[in-house]
């Protein structure tokens, strides 16, 4: 575990602990026990189990990203066991692998482990004694989250034996969700909101094996995947919680977030879980309507109001009456259009272009923008009174790069959808492709992931796995650490530079250099240039780092 332990750093002077670049904390087991007890007493055993399972899932997903960073390119067992080893380093449990089998290309996985001396068992038994149900809720969530991210598809672990049930140790088994006949029993602990990962989408996500090309009778099941909420990350669940809180009210909702995070999807979901579900949901892209048509599009027009108005027609407000009106790209409206919209929101009535009377409308407004409206208010491009009228219940949707735990669920969801849509069959994604997808920064968010998976489904060979070359085909730039070339010219995954353990001796360093087979003159050049870069171009400082004089360094640099 030296490569992992070297990434654990303590800085008591500033009160921080880091594991790689993630801040950590030390927690008393008694405090953990007190937390579990209070959760059980306040929200019940099932609620406490669900909350702690999701907490573990988020932790496991985070550690899976570290595994890719530290050991990608090693054999599967060394690569995968980063998770169990981190679980041990973090003081949770001692892990004994029993059986681990995997084929990332086909999505096949079976893992069986023995847990010794679980801290969760310890605190649970101290308070509740021996019972009939397993108690390692966080640890099961961790194993499921870690393996789901690692394999790029939903995985589920179960605790078949537990010390809290009287066994000598805990035994867990993990398989793909689809291979558990009764997975719903456990999955419900990972999805706190009934409207997300809906059962009519399949168990969390659809299968990766293609179904027949949809017929008109099954068209409803093949609707755009952006209409379905899929996710399990903490950021995703927070947004779902906010929607659930506001759904039973008539409050105006302002959805904030980068382009492609799924603002319209969340708006549709809000409408679907609100009392207005049987009324219309009308969406307007404010950026797509020309300035001279915005009033007629929103409020309607009377016959003869202007040249070309050959018939009276209702606007979007009237069409959405008793339902929900979704105003996308609200920040692109002109100041004149903002003033007209403000009156409609304040008075609850609209007036068609060319009409002499006002019409009352009962509309729930959901607005969305990917720009900073407060900055628009400050620079005069957005009306302050309209901003405060819209900003009643703001909901910030995090970008995909901040909720990477959702990627395996989304991958599986989109893969199944596009396999059905295009009549193809694919086994899944290669490990190299999964690593690249986690290394990518996702400037286009979920929309970009959706498009990339569809591209992969089209390009990949039938009955094969989707590889890196099928996904990144249009100039996307991902982490250069994903691929590298060795001395023999082979492309291999490489990780960021791993700090050497503090216990590394000069002899070990020499062995590492010799094993790399780098020529001496090339090694000297790398060392010289590296010292200069680390010193920020300061030759004197670089010379001090190397333990030579400035003149010696200048001479060697000139020679190389």
ChimeraX attribute file (.defattr): number of C-alpha atoms within 10 A of each C-alpha:
attribute: neighborCount
match mode: 1-to-1
recipient: residues
	/A:1	12
	/A:2	12
	/A:3	14
	/A:4	20
	/A:5	15
	/A:6	16
	/A:7	19
	/A:8	17
	/A:9	15
	/A:10	13
	/A:11	9
	/A:12	8
	/A:13	6
	/A:14	7
	/A:15	8
	/A:16	13
	/A:17	17
	/A:18	14
	/A:19	19
	/A:20	18
	/A:21	11
	/A:22	12
	/A:23	11
	/A:24	15
	/A:25	11
	/A:26	9
	/A:27	9
	/A:28	9
	/A:29	14
	/A:30	13
	/A:31	11
	/A:32	15
	/A:33	20
	/A:34	15
	/A:35	13
	/A:36	21
	/A:37	18
	/A:38	13
	/A:39	18
	/A:40	15
	/A:41	12
	/A:42	11
	/A:43	12
	/A:44	12
	/A:45	13
	/A:46	12
	/A:47	16
	/A:48	20
	/A:49	22
	/A:50	21
	/A:51	21
	/A:52	22
	/A:53	26
	/A:54	26
	/A:55	20
	/A:56	24
	/A:57	29
	/A:58	25
	/A:59	22
	/A:60	30
	/A:61	28
	/A:62	20
	/A:63	25
	/A:64	27
	/A:65	19
	/A:66	21
	/A:67	21
	/A:68	24
	/A:69	21
	/A:70	22
	/A:71	22
	/A:72	23
	/A:73	18
	/A:74	12
	/A:75	9
	/A:76	16
	/A:77	12
	/A:78	13
	/A:79	17
	/A:80	22
	/A:81	17
	/A:82	22
	/A:83	25
	/A:84	23
	/A:85	18
	/A:86	22
	/A:87	20
	/A:88	15
	/A:89	15
	/A:90	14
	/A:91	13
	/A:92	19
	/A:93	21
	/A:94	16
	/A:95	21
	/A:96	14
	/A:97	15
	/A:98	12
	/A:99	11
	/A:100	16
	/A:101	13
	/A:102	16
	/A:103	13
	/A:104	21
	/A:105	19
	/A:106	17
	/A:107	21
	/A:108	15
	/A:109	17
	/A:110	15
	/A:111	17
	/A:112	18
	/A:113	18
	/A:114	19
	/A:115	23
	/A:116	18
	/A:117	15
	/A:118	22
	/A:119	19
	/A:120	22
	/A:121	25
	/A:122	18
	/A:123	21
	/A:124	22
	/A:125	18
	/A:126	13
	/A:127	13
	/A:128	10
	/A:129	13
	/A:130	18
	/A:131	14
	/A:132	9
	/A:133	14
	/A:134	20
	/A:135	25
	/A:136	26
	/A:137	23
	/A:138	23
	/A:139	27
	/A:140	25
	/A:141	28
	/A:142	29
	/A:143	28
	/A:144	29
	/A:145	33
	/A:146	29
	/A:147	27
	/A:148	26
	/A:149	26
	/A:150	27
	/A:151	26
	/A:152	28
	/A:153	26
	/A:154	27
	/A:155	26
	/A:156	22
	/A:157	25
	/A:158	21
	/A:159	21
	/A:160	12
	/A:161	20
	/A:162	25
	/A:163	25
	/A:164	26
	/A:165	19
	/A:166	16
	/A:167	11
	/A:168	13
	/A:169	16
	/A:170	24
	/A:171	21
	/A:172	20
	/A:173	20
	/A:174	22
	/A:175	23
	/A:176	20
	/A:177	23
	/A:178	18
	/A:179	13
	/A:180	15
	/A:181	8
	/A:182	11
	/A:183	17
	/A:184	15
	/A:185	8
	/A:186	16
	/A:187	16
	/A:188	15
	/A:189	19
	/A:190	26
	/A:191	22
	/A:192	19
	/A:193	14
	/A:194	12
	/A:195	17
	/A:196	19
	/A:197	25
	/A:198	16
	/A:199	13
	/A:200	10
	/A:201	18
	/A:202	13
	/A:203	17
	/A:204	28
	/A:205	27
	/A:206	21
	/A:207	21
	/A:208	24
	/A:209	17
	/A:210	21
	/A:211	17
	/A:212	13
	/A:213	15
	/A:214	15
	/A:215	10
	/A:216	9
	/A:217	7
	/A:218	10
	/A:219	11
	/A:220	10
	/A:221	15
	/A:222	15
	/A:223	12
	/A:224	12
	/A:225	18
	/A:226	17
	/A:227	14
	/A:228	19
	/A:229	21
	/A:230	23
	/A:231	25
	/A:232	26
	/A:233	24
	/A:234	18
	/A:235	21
	/A:236	21
	/A:237	18
	/A:238	16
	/A:239	17
	/A:240	23
	/A:241	14
	/A:242	15
	/A:243	22
	/A:244	18
	/A:245	10
	/A:246	16
	/A:247	19
	/A:248	14
	/A:249	11
	/A:250	15
	/A:251	15
	/A:252	20
	/A:253	24
	/A:254	25
	/A:255	25
	/A:256	20
	/A:257	18
	/A:258	18
	/A:259	18
	/A:260	19
	/A:261	21
	/A:262	23
	/A:263	26
	/A:264	20
	/A:265	14
	/A:266	21
	/A:267	26
	/A:268	23
	/A:269	21
	/A:270	24
	/A:271	24
	/A:272	17
	/A:273	16
	/A:274	19
	/A:275	15
	/A:276	19
	/A:277	16
	/A:278	11
	/A:279	16
	/A:280	16
	/A:281	22
	/A:282	17
	/A:283	18
	/A:284	17
	/A:285	13
	/A:286	21
	/A:287	16
	/A:288	11
	/A:289	14
	/A:290	11
	/A:291	13
	/A:292	9
	/A:293	11
	/A:294	21
	/A:295	21
	/A:296	19
	/A:297	20
	/A:298	26
	/A:299	23
	/A:300	23
	/A:301	23
	/A:302	19
	/A:303	15
	/A:304	14
	/A:305	16
	/A:306	11
	/A:307	7
	/A:308	8
	/A:309	14
	/A:310	12
	/A:311	10
	/A:312	16
	/A:313	18
	/A:314	16
	/A:315	20
	/A:316	21
	/A:317	27
	/A:318	23
	/A:319	21
	/A:320	22
	/A:321	18
	/A:322	19
	/A:323	23
	/A:324	29
	/A:325	24
	/A:326	27
	/A:327	24
	/A:328	23
	/A:329	18
	/A:330	23
	/A:331	22
	/A:332	17
	/A:333	19
	/A:334	16
	/A:335	13
	/A:336	12
	/A:337	17
	/A:338	18
	/A:339	15
	/A:340	16
	/A:341	18
	/A:342	17
	/A:343	13
	/A:344	17
	/A:345	18
	/A:346	10
	/A:347	10
	/A:348	15
	/A:349	17
	/A:350	22
	/A:351	21
	/A:352	23
	/A:353	22
	/A:354	16
	/A:355	14
	/A:356	8
	/A:357	8
	/A:358	11
	/A:359	12
	/A:360	14
	/A:361	19
	/A:362	15
	/A:363	25
	/A:364	23
	/A:365	20
	/A:366	26
	/A:367	25
	/A:368	23
	/A:369	19
	/A:370	17
	/A:371	16
	/A:372	12
	/A:373	19
	/A:374	15
	/A:375	11
	/A:376	15
	/A:377	15
	/A:378	11
	/A:379	10
	/A:380	11
	/A:381	16
	/A:382	23
	/A:383	22
	/A:384	14
	/A:385	13
	/A:386	17
	/A:387	18
	/A:388	10
	/A:389	16
	/A:390	21
	/A:391	17
	/A:392	12
	/A:393	15
	/A:394	16
	/A:395	20
	/A:396	15
	/A:397	19
	/A:398	18
	/A:399	22
	/A:400	25
	/A:401	18
	/A:402	15
	/A:403	18
	/A:404	25
	/A:405	30
	/A:406	27
	/A:407	27
	/A:408	27
	/A:409	25
	/A:410	27
	/A:411	24
	/A:412	21
	/A:413	27
	/A:414	27
	/A:415	30
	/A:416	25
	/A:417	28
	/A:418	26
	/A:419	23
	/A:420	20
	/A:421	20
	/A:422	16
	/A:423	15
	/A:424	21
	/A:425	23
	/A:426	22
	/A:427	20
	/A:428	28
	/A:429	27
	/A:430	21
	/A:431	23
	/A:432	20
	/A:433	22
	/A:434	24
	/A:435	24
	/A:436	23
	/A:437	24
	/A:438	24
	/A:439	20
	/A:440	15
	/A:441	18
	/A:442	21
	/A:443	17
	/A:444	17
	/A:445	19
	/A:446	21
	/A:447	16
	/A:448	16
	/A:449	21
	/A:450	20
	/A:451	15
	/A:452	20
	/A:453	26
	/A:454	20
	/A:455	17
	/A:456	23
	/A:457	29
	/A:458	18
	/A:459	14
	/A:460	20
	/A:461	15
	/A:462	13
	/A:463	14
	/A:464	16
	/A:465	23
	/A:466	29
	/A:467	21
	/A:468	19
	/A:469	12
	/A:470	19
	/A:471	23
	/A:472	18
	/A:473	11
	/A:474	7
	/A:475	6
	/A:476	11
	/A:477	11
	/A:478	16
	/A:479	15
	/A:480	14
	/A:481	16
	/A:482	24
	/A:483	18
	/A:484	13
	/A:485	11
	/A:486	12
	/A:487	9
	/A:488	6
	/A:489	8
	/A:490	10
	/A:491	12
	/A:492	15
	/A:493	20
	/A:494	20
	/A:495	19
	/A:496	14
	/A:497	9
	/A:498	14
	/A:499	12
	/A:500	13
	/A:501	14
	/A:502	9
	/A:503	9
	/A:504	10
	/A:505	11
	/A:506	9
	/A:507	8
	/A:508	11
	/A:509	12
	/A:510	11
	/A:511	11
	/A:512	11
	/A:513	13
	/A:514	12
	/A:515	9
	/A:516	11
	/A:517	10
	/A:518	12
	/A:519	10
	/A:520	11
	/A:521	10
	/A:522	11
	/A:523	13
	/A:524	15
	/A:525	15
	/A:526	12
	/A:527	13
	/A:528	20
	/A:529	16
	/A:530	13
	/A:531	20
	/A:532	21
	/A:533	13
	/A:534	12
	/A:535	16
	/A:536	11
	/A:537	12
	/A:538	13
	/A:539	18
	/A:540	16
	/A:541	17
	/A:542	23
	/A:543	20
	/A:544	14
	/A:545	14
	/A:546	14
	/A:547	10
	/A:548	12
	/A:549	15
	/A:550	17
	/A:551	12
	/A:552	11
	/A:553	20
	/A:554	14
	/A:555	11
	/A:556	13
	/A:557	14
	/A:558	8
	/A:559	8
	/A:560	11
